[in-house]
Amino acid sequence: MLAMDATLGAQRVVSPVAVADVRISTLAEALRRARTAAPVAELARAQVAIARGRVREETQWANPELLYRREDLNANTSVPGDIFAEASVPFPITGRRLALRSAGGEAVARARADSTTLLAQLDADVATAWWAMLRAEALLEAMRSFRANVDSIAVYDSLRAAEGAIAEVVALRARVEGDRATLAEVTAAAEVARARATLAQLLALHADSLDASDRDAFTALLPDAPTAPATSTSNVAPLRRPELVAAEAAERELRRRVQGERWALVPDVTLNAGTKRTGPLRYTVLAVGMPFPIFNRNEGARERAAGELLAAAATRRAVAQRMSREAEAANAARLALRRTPPPRQLAARAADAARIARAAYREGGIGQLELLEAQRAAVAAREAIVRWAAEVRLADVAWRRATGQSQETP
């Protein structure tokens, strides 16, 4: 919708959710918000309604037909005209309609499973975007700290160069390193903006509504923190994921449709009943109509249904195999990350080394190159910790998605 700014007189696009004071502070809140407001969630709910309507459309009873007809209405003749009043009702005598109703029930079950699949993928996308945002914010904090340390070195060296204690080229080198750190910080800030925009789009919110106050849940995952064991899930995934439920329902649906198309070889009948009046005479009319399957024996529909059944069976087997492989791959990645974490106290030791290097540089114990290298090592260690923690979280997201678990599982 468009809103007119009363002060500037300019038009700007305003999202319908902008008026709501929604704040997202935790992953659980983000998941709940996505399931209620995301367009994908609406699509998931619509799929079930579409399937139900399609079942009713295919299996509804035909409407009766009423007929009133008058013949030989000629005023110049003394022969009385005929008046007919009839009602015809299509009457299915085969089990095709029952087969379609049974197939429709499986279609609704498949739609529910597909809807669950969409919601599960939405949860995985939200969780992935959530941890990606926290990773970007943590890396931005590391770049800001690095830039501040390098800037302090540049200021210190500038003062020393002005006093003649060091060469101007040494101070210039520190300023160049500070400029590089500033560019790294700007790049990290842009990555944060992109990550927040991605998550906000999934939640149908503005990026300003994302507080991410539970970032401690991300930064607390240090190498010396205990990690949950990763176990084999190849036998669990095919039983818990909705994709297989949908594939099985689709196969059952098509099997019933095959049976229905076979029964369609016997046509349904039409019952007709009514009266006929010719002058003072009245007659009762009864008729039964049935098409004979001479030219159209429903062979095309039967062949198509049989082919669709074969395709559905192959799809079900492929889905089961794919889910098993996905679960094994996700579990292997999760296990590898947790089995070989970064060394304990990596970030703390690197930070201590950088702090000691600064003190030693001021005392003249080391040169500027050694000091800058220590600062780079400190930020690289912190960055490695952040990326490892993010990979662990993202691997957990993929593992839960592959095994059909909730993304809110601790």
Salt bridges, closest charged atoms under 4 A:
GLU42 OE2 - ARG45 NH2 2.73
GLU58 OE1 - ARG257 NH2 2.78
GLU71 OE2 - ARG69 NE 2.98
GLU106 OE1 - ARG252 NE 2.97
ASP123 OD2 - ARG35 NH2 2.84
GLU137 OE2 - ARG196 NH1 3.04
GLU137 OE1 - ARG215 NH2 2.85
ASP151 OD2 - ARG147 NH1 3.43
GLU168 OE2 - ARG175 NH2 3.15
GLU177 OE1 - ARG180 NH1 3.48
GLU177 OE1 - ARG376 NH2 2.96
GLU185 OE2 - ARG144 NE 3.62
GLU185 OE1 - ARG147 NE 2.65
GLU191 OE1 - ARG194 NH2 2.84
ASP211 OD1 - ARG23 NH2 2.62
GLU243 OE2 - ARG241 NH2 2.76
GLU243 OE2 - ARG401 NH2 2.69
GLU251 OE2 - ARG255 NH2 3.19
GLU251 OE1 - ARG316 NE 2.90
GLU253 OE1 - ARG110 NH2 3.05
GLU253 OE2 - ARG257 NE 3.23
GLU261 OE2 - ARG96 NH2 3.39
GLU299 OE2 - ARG297 NE 3.84
GLU308 OE1 - ARG304 NH1 3.48
GLU326 OE1 - ARG241 NH1 2.66
GLU326 OE2 - ARG322 NH1 3.12
GLU328 OE2 - ARG325 NH2 3.16
ASP352 OD1 - ARG355 NH2 2.29
GLU373 OE1 - ARG376 NH1 3.13
GLU383 OE2 - ARG387 NE 3.08
ASP396 OD1 - ARG334 NE 2.73
ASP396 OD2 - ARG338 NH2 2.49
